[in-house]
Each structure stands twice: as C-alpha cells, then as structure tokens.
Amino acid sequence: MTMPKIATNTHVSRNELLDFVRPRHRMILVTTRADGSPQLSPVSGGVDEAGRIVISTYPERAKVANLRRTPKASVLVLSEDWNDAWVQVDGDAEVLDLPEALEPLVDYFRSISGEHPDWDDYRAAMVRQGKSLIRVTPISWGPVATGGFPARLG
C-alpha cells in the first residue's frame, strides 16, 4: 500500500523566502478593487537586488489602477509542478512608470531570463510598449507549503 503524501508547512526566514522565490516565476498577484473585492492576475515575476518581487506590466491594467489606489498586494508564488511547494507573500507595492522604470525593467528581465542579447533593443522595446514595473516589498509571508493529506492520515 502506498503511503499518502502528507501536506507540509515550513516556516522560513526572509532570506530563505527569497531563495525559494528566485527560481519560481509563475505567480498570482492579488490587488484590491475600488469596491474592496480582490483582483487576481496571473503574472510572471522575479526578485530584484533589494529583495522585492518585480512584475512587468502596462499602466492601463486593472492591477496598476488598484495598486495606485491601494499600494498593498499579495503574491502567490507557485512552483512549476502543480503539486509542488508554494508560498503567499504580502507586502507594500509600488508602480514605476517610464522613464523611472527603464533600468528596473532591465533588472526584472535579468532576474527571470538572465542576459539579453541586445540591451539597447530591449530598452527601446520597453519604451515603445510604454511598460511599467510593479515592485512588492515582502512584509509578511506564510509558510512554504505543499499540498497533500493532513498528517493524521499518514
């Protein structure tokens, strides 16, 4: 008989949290609508040098309007495999627009994909697209968790 997979909850330090988040780029960003209800957005994200979760976006998006009004966000960081570990991070959020966002957008790209073959071309594309950058500073976070059965069933 196969033993059931038991759910886990591992409390981590800030540095351990950032180490967990860095290689994971699939995220759900949760912001607050004007009526107080949650707005969920699937996003790609990274971690910048200051330990903030960074997300590239466009200034017209609902998540941006929500963050400009209420600069708080939650980010659910998922692993590549659906049944693998995840963590919720809550924090203060800010939106950077061009031209201030340009070099942070370079850092965002590096945090996810490494070096770009033509940084001048990348910068020009960011300006042409009018990109913005969201930065979420972690204030609190849940344990790194995995799904499964409660321990009492193990």
C-alpha positions, -999 to +999 in steps of 0.1 A: +000+000+000+013+034-010+016+060+019-003+092+012+016+124+006+014+145+037+009+182+034+038+203+048+042+239+061+077+251+066+083+285+082+112+303+066+133+334+072+132+364+048+164+351+031+150+316+028+118+330+014+138+349-013+158+319-021+126+300-026+110+327-048+140+335-071+138+304-093+100+305-095+084+329-119+047+317-120+027+339-097-008+351-089-009+388-080-037+399-057-047+435-056-078+453-042-105+467-065-122+500-056-152+481-041-128+462-018-130+429-036-099+410-047-085+412-083-063+382-092-039+384-121-016+356-133+018+371-138+055+363-144+077+377-117+112+378-104+132+391-074+153+422-076+186+430-059+167+447-030+146+415-024+114+428-039+091+408-061+091+425-095+064+422-122+064+439-156+030+453-167+013+481-186+000+512-170-036+506-183-041+473-164-066+470-136-039+458-112-020+490-118-050+512-110-057+491-079-021+495-067-021+532-073-052+535-051-042+508-025-005+501-025-007+467-009-005+433-027-004+396-021+016+373-044+010+336-045+043+321-058+038+287-075+063+260-084+065+247-120+048+214-109+012+219-098+016+197-067+049+212-056+056+239-030+041+274-029+041+304-007+019+335-002+038+368+002+021+400+014+036+434+011+037+471+002+036+477-035+046+505-058+043+511-095+071+526-115+064+542-149+088+553-176+114+567-176+120+557-140+110+521-147+135+516-175+166+503-156+144+484-131+128+466-161+163+456-172+168+441-137+134+424-139+144+407-172+177+396-157+160+381-126+139+359-149+159+352-180+195+363-174+213+384-200+196+398-231+214+396-264+208+433-271+201+456-241+196+487-263+169+468-283+153+457-251+152+492-236+138+505-269+110+479-268+101+488-232+098+525-242+079+516-273+055+495-253+052+520-225+059+494-199+056+498-161+070+478-133+054+466-101+076+461-070+062+443-040+083+446-008+077+415+014+063+424+048+049+390+058+046+356+043+031+323+051+050+291+054+063+274+023+036+248+018+029+216-001-005+200-007-014+166+005-033+148+032-034+160+068-007+144+090-033+125+109-039+104+078-002+095+073 
